[in-house]
């Protein structure tokens, strides 16, 4: 999973800045613009977390679609679809 710092720098580079700090400095005093960049970072970080959780859930489902050896039936394909949508 990417770290928050990695995602911030990724968003900055996509916006034409070398690092998040340089982007933030360039838009000092433009709160609304920084908020838009921050929203992109938050969304991307949430997507990363969802992918990790979904991958861990799949790893916890056995061949009979039981989750952690419980009687809860899990549809692996539904989880795979979530991961696929986020890629």
PyMOL commands that set and color helices and strands:
alter all, ss='L'
color gray80, all
select helices_A, chain A and resi 4-14+20-26+31-59+76-86
alter helices_A, ss='H'
color red, helices_A
deselect
rebuild
show_as cartoon
